[in-house]
């Protein structure tokens, strides 16, 4: 618990609890002790603390921990009673998941199905137990669901591996082609681990004994794929040797698509059309990922056959990078419906239609997309002629609205847990109650979170509205005076900086990433120290990285340095997330439209980051009353690689 932060927030929260006639005196301390007792498996102390916490809004927590410790000795009645009594807590569903997985491990299939009744979110482990239960008791499965798990190419929990073994024993057609699963596992490239959950090792066990691959050999190929390929004059006909060759080709293409293409041209002679196309799909995918101008040509050799969703996405990106609008349109049309319905591909389909002269089809797609509040919605609206963005709050909560929301036990638990710095538990409580709220309640909850300085929950909650929207809450601007002063001093667009911070930390000054980035602007300690020296901040103390004014000073100074170095906000945004060297490396051989540059960023996180920061900047300008600058203009054109 951070005492300084806790003490500044307790008056408001205490008032909310008093309104509900619930006391918080001693509760945080007792709850913390109960959690420690659970971790130590001290049942006696946990039982005592559970009794103390009975009657408080946190009674479910020690009760859940006691049941978790004693799962072998719990009765069905105890489990069901907990779920009924604490149904408004995320712990009810969590205990249910724990219990059903426990029943699955003990193969109590009928009891598992009897007590299943659906989930808000279901773990893959439980999905496979549920499927096994239906297979064993009813003789049926969801074919599409099982097929997606079978062909995922990812590591699987033991429940799924046991399910696959049962399906093989029963000769179910879904698992009749274990080589297809192996191919997916090998394409993922994950064979270098030593643990028994490695995808290739898992897939190997489902192959016939006389066809199983040599994992040691695969590990060697992973390190030196060229050595394996250099031994070959043609693609082997033996299935094990052929798939090993494809693995080597994939691994070589990951590092050197040109070398992989050259070798594939040599050894594909005499291979089947399916194998030839598959080989080119492997090479073309990595060429597109590496932003090679040859990717477009190599993808054409696949004829869209045997392409995964990810490969189709990169084929589309290669097409837009080379401005091959026919190929872009045909690739999007080849995508599964779920993938093609993503805003990104609806926008690019509209762009392709427009470039090919199909203006009516293009306008129809833009019209629907323009009603969405995201990167592509803004671009679509601008394509239709939008020359301004008027974001008026459609609903503002009353004090009575806020009071009513504040009296919900889940909201109270979430706020208290947030004060205790139990962020995971706080978020779970908050997210569960959000499921049942209408737009007015969501906006009231967002305002309540804002008043308690829980800015990330305020933004997340405001974003969930469906018809009524409050953009002031969606695009919060805390610390405005600090931001306005500092951005003016260094010469940066305030809306852009707000958009970046919204994406970096959601205005949590104590935020810290898994890699060590800290504060509002998520600065790495080494970067903070370096920029402090560069700007002459000689009194900088690394311990002050979470201080708001210090963090903003250093963050904006670094952002300004990157902007001056790279010359464009899109490049600077990409560099802020992934580093200046990578931002430069992703440039094209010729000038590239900013949206196409962004769409072709190889890192999923950075690609999404740039889109959100740049669209945030447009929304922030509207909320803050700054002059309108279109997203298309902000994205601009990227210079050619030097």
C-alpha angles and dihedrals in degrees: 000000000000102000097195093054093040094054094052093054104039099085094063095041093044089055091053092052093048089054088060093044092242121133123218096187107136093349098116092050094047091047092050091050091049091053090050090050090051092052090049090046088234098159096178095054092042090052091052093049091046089058091050092051095047109115093029126102089256098055091114095064102065089036090055092047091051092051091047092053093048100041092134091055101039119114122224088244092058092052094046092045091054092049091051097044096045100031091132092063129078087234091073092063092039092054090046090054091047091049096047091049088050089053089048093053087053092045093238090152102165094049090049092054094043091056100035103092095160136283141240088227125004128201118234087239091060093042089060093046090051091049092048090050092054092045092051098042104029104021093233139105139183097258097198093048094050093045092055090053093044093052099039095102090215131119110275132208118248091257089064094045090051089049091052091050090052091049090051091049090051090046093236109179096230091074097037091104106054090164090068089057090047090051090054091048093049092048089058087060095220105138102109096083120100097211122102093242093071109131096232093048090050092049091048093065091063094055121093109273093246093052102046117127127245102248092194088056091049090053090053091049089050088060097041112016093161091064092058094045094047089064092060131086094175141010107277117245094214106097096225093049091044094053090045088054091051088051090053090047091051092049093048091047090053088065105023117016092177092056090046091050092049092051093045091054088057101047101035093076109117094013122128119267090248092054093046092052092046092052091052091048089058094048096041093050093057091041089056091045089052089047093241114169087223093066092087093056094044093049089055088063090063096061087213089287122141092003118150122218090262092050091049089052092053092045088056091049092050089051094052091046090056091037091239095155095175091056092045091054095046091048094052089047088054093055120104112262094254093053094043091052092064111113091241095060094040088055094047091046088055090049091051091049090051093049090050093051096253093129099161092054089046095051092048091057093043091050093058094041094048090069092064121092101228143089094284094042089059093047092048092050090051091050086056091053104268107167099177142021117228109190107181117171105251093199135020117192120239122227088253091054090053093046092052092050091046091059094061108109093223091054090049092049091048093051094046093048089050089054088052090052091243091138099166094052092042092053092048092053092047096046093050095056091044089067092070100040127106122221096271092051091047092053091047090050090049090053090049091052090049092052088054090050090246091137101166091055090046091055095041092049095047090051091060097069116114108195108001116056137189109198095182087065094040090053103034118186108198119167088031096158092052091047096046093049096046098044090049091049095052095034103246132142105260093210091054092050091048088050091052094049091048088058096039103049110348084237096297102147092196093050116134126181127219089256093051103262109150145198134008094321095036097235121185109235092239092050091049092051092046096049091044089059092044094055093041097251092154096166093057113136115197089221088067094065091109093051105111099224093042093047093048092047093052095038096051091043090054092045090051090050091052092046092051090047096049100029101221136072093228091055091043091051092051090046093050089059104033106016133267094267093059093044089057093044091058093060119109131242087251130031111292132205109252094236091052091046090052094046089055098052103127096216112080092208094051093044091054091042095056092048093051096043093049095045090044088058091058093049093045092052089056094046093046093045096244123150114282116256113179120238090236090057092045090052091049123158125311118225122244118269111271 
